[in-house]
């Protein structure tokens, strides 16, 4: 129930979350290695992560996630 809603919210807001995560990765002193990745590639990778989160965790309709 709540897990399904969280996954759906994350996937629905993938674009804004991607912008925030990429900005943090590129400016945070603890993540300097991310500066080696072109920004466009990093954005694509982070966006794909958020978009596919539900598939990786499990089918959002799956009973295991609802529990």
Residue pairs with C-beta under 8 A, 6 or more apart in sequence:
1 66
3 57
3 65
3 66
4 60
4 61
4 65
4 66
7 53
7 54
7 57
7 60
7 65
8 54
8 60
10 17
10 50
10 53
11 50
11 51
11 53
11 54
13 50
14 47
14 50
14 51
15 47
17 46
17 50
18 43
18 46
18 47
18 50
19 43
21 46
22 39
22 42
22 43
22 46
24 31
25 31
25 34
25 42
25 46
26 34
26 35
26 39
26 42
34 42
37 45
54 60
57 65
58 64
58 65
59 65
